[in-house]
Every structure is written in structure tokens, then in C-alpha cells.
Amino acid sequence: MRVLFVHRSGSGQFAHLIERLLGEGAEVTLVTEHAEAARPGLRQMLYTVSGPVTASPSLAATEYHVRTGEAVASVLRRLPRNERPDVIIGHTGWGGLLFAKDALPATPVLGYCEYYYNDRNSDFDFDPAGEATDAERMRLRMRNAAQLLTLQAIDAAYTPTRWQHRQYPASIRDRIAICHDGIDTQLCRPNAEATFALPDGEVIRAGDEIVTFVARDLDPYRGYPQFMRAAALVAQARPDARFIVVGGDGAGYGRPRPDGRLWRDAMLQETRLGERLVHISWLAHEDLRRLFQVSAAHVYLTVPFVLSWSLLEAMACGCLVIGSHTPPVQEVISNRRNGLLAPFHDVRALAATIGQVLERQGEFESLRHAARATVQAKFELESCLDRQMSLIERLAAQGDPVVSEMSWVEAS
């Protein structure tokens, strides 16, 4: 079977699926704007997005999506007839699949639906201090234009979680299945003997008062300012508590600070945590798992937005997770059943919860076990890949999406 993936940034969310397909002998091609490291069996084809920027701010994202779709379609049209895929799989959010069916009309296309933008009850209006302008609302609406046109054209689609599914218009939800990318619970597992070496060489282990926070970038979407302010309160009350923050200084999902400073610099100056906090820009996955395994309390905060793999990997490692009381997290964590929840904006409540966990670490073992069991039941990698493979094989054989067969059935 020949499978072609379309994703702006390497394999992205398709990394596990690509490995599975390669392992089963499929011919796999990745069409991408940003190549990833070469790996055996994976052919990569690059596209470039260029051209003028529209005069209308509302159309800026849409124009980029259209130009992306044009660039991908050009790659697809150049494929020799004997190299054309049996199935195309791609991200629907950036325009890559917009003209895929025009380029290869006989090829089934499966779309990955990551996020649909809404101006109510979402990341857009979550900040109580923020006031959206009419211009921002118009830009937000247009960000969905290419995705809606893509969904109208392709054969089937899926999204990782129920909350992400609910963000899409009710009129098209029945065309979108629910299936997570999958978490490798054999790699992400508890290890009572695990240790983690800090950058200065000090070794920490389970039982130490270690509070962890992980995000791709340290920005307000993932609650970095709230975490830092809570950490400062915990540090005052617990002299042995230390904080390990993993994340980069990129723009992330939210807006940059109005003063142009990095969020990390601003929060370090505000909280004055000093040596009590260790910042690590990036960790290899093996080291990140070890950090999760020694963490006494792992804080995961997010506005109503896409759920991070890191939360589920932390839970699979047996972390005691303190999550934000926001819908994406509530889908996974039930307070005092498999983790703890705190209001996103209530720094004092978050600090009190962290302090409670550090004070009585041994009392939360059942929550740690339940956290791992949740991931095993609902997000186990092989089960998720089996469901994805089932749909791919049906599409390749018959062009019949049978979306309902992909639906994620919650464990009782």
C-alpha cells in the first residue's frame, strides 16, 4: 500500500502512524514544508509557500492556506502514475489538503482535524482581561475558511478528543471520527527507581519535593504565568520545594507580551524564584519520561485549546497531575479520581493544591495508578493505531469512510 502524508512540519501528529505503516511494509511519502531527519523507508518531498500578502488582514491566514494548498497540489500532480498513493492523509488546518482531490480525484483523502476556531467559550475569549476587537473576530472566522472547504471535499476525517470534536460545527461533526494519536504506555510507565540529573549534575529522585511544568513554549496559553506565581507562593511555604520548568522561549500559541520581553524573563523577575527553579529549554523524550517518573507534582494548565501529548505521557508515567479546571483537561482528569484540578486563574488555589500534594505525597498513590489506567484504557498507542489503520485500509480498498467505526468509545 502506498500512503502519502501532508503536514506542514515534518510528520507531526502522524509520527506513530508513519512508523506503523513502515513497519508493515507500506510505501510512505511525506509532503512537507519543513523536512525532518531522514529515516529508513520514508520519502520526503518539500513544498514552498510564496507569493504576495493580501491587503486585507482578515484574509491573511486564508491566503496562506490557499497558497499552501496550491503548492501541495503541484507536488501531487507531478507524481508519476506508478507512484500515486492509495490514500492521502493530512492536516486540515493549514490548507495542505485544500486541492488534493482536484490534483488526484480518484485517491481517497483522510483529514486530521486538530482545531476549529470559535469566538465563544474557547481560547479566544477565555482571558477575562482581554477584549476582542471586531477585526480580530473577523480574522478568526476566516481562519476556518480553508478547513471548511477541505472537509467538504475529502472522504473522511478524525480528531483526537471529544472536546476538539465539539468545536466543529454541529452540521459536520458526523463526518469527523474521534481517535487519539496514541500514547506509548510501554515507554511511558512508572519507575520507582528512576533518577533525573539536573544541568548542574545534581541527581533527583522520587520522594524529593519536585514540582514540574512542561510546555513546548512558555506562554499564557499553557498557563505559564499562573504556574510561576503559584510556585512563588509554594516556595515561601515549603523551603525544600523545587521547581523544574521545561519549555522554549518561542511565541507559542498566544500573543507576545506588549513590552516585547520574553515571558520567562518577566516571570523570573516577578517571582524571584532564583535557584529554587531550574529551567530547561528542551529535553530528549527519554529524559522527559525520567522527569515525569520522579515528579512529586506535575502541573498542566491550558486555556480551552488542543490537549498536549505531555499531559497524557505524564499520566502514563504515574504522575500526580494538577490540571486546570478547563474542558480539554476535564475530559481526561476527574478531580480526586485520577488527578487534581484547580481553577486556571486562581493562583492561590493552585498553590494550595501543590502544597497539599507535597505535604502528603503518600496519600495520592491511588490517583497516580488511576491516571495511568486512564491512559491505558483510552489512549493506548496500539489500540489507537489499530483504529486508524482500519479506516485507512477501508479507504484504500473501497473509498468507503465508515467514520462511525473510528469513534472512540469511552471505557466504563
QUIGI-V295705 format. One line per field, one symbol per residue. phi: phi as a letter, one per 20 degrees, with the letter a starting at -180 (. if undefined). psi: psi as a letter, one per 30 degrees, with the letter a starting at -180 (. if undefined). Layout:
phi: ???
psi: ???
This chain:
phi: .dcddcbfdmflfegffffffffenfedcddbecfdgfbgneedceccdbpfeffegfegffffffffffffgffffefggedffebdcbfeednfegdffffcfeefcddeeeadececlbgfdfffeecfeffffffffffegfffffffeeeabbcfcffffffeggfdffededbffocffffebfbfefccefgenfddbgofedddbcbgcecfgemfffffffgfffffecfefccdddredffmeeeffgenffgfffffffelflffdddcfbcfgffffffgfdfebdeccbffbffeggffffffenfeeddfecgffffdddgmdcrcccfgeefffffffgfffffcgfedfffffffffffffdcggffffgfffffgffffecmdflggfegeefff
psi: kkkkkjkeibfbfgeeeeeeeefggljkkjjlfjllkklkfjkkkklkklllklfkefgeeeeeeeeeeeeeeeeeffkleggklfkkklkffgfegegefeeiffkkkkkjjekkkkgkhaeegejffkjkleeeeeeeefffeeeeeeffelelllleleeeefflkefgeffjljklfkkjfeejlljfgklkklfgfkkllkflikklkklekjlfeggeeeeeeeeeeeeefjffklkjkkllglfbfallkfgflkeeeeeeeefhfbffkkkkekkleeeeeeeeffkekkkjkkljakkkeeeeeeefggkjkjlkileeeffekkkgegakkkkefjeeeeeeeeeeeeeheffgeeeeeeeeeeeeefgkeeeeeeeeeeeeeeeeefgjeiefffkjjkk.
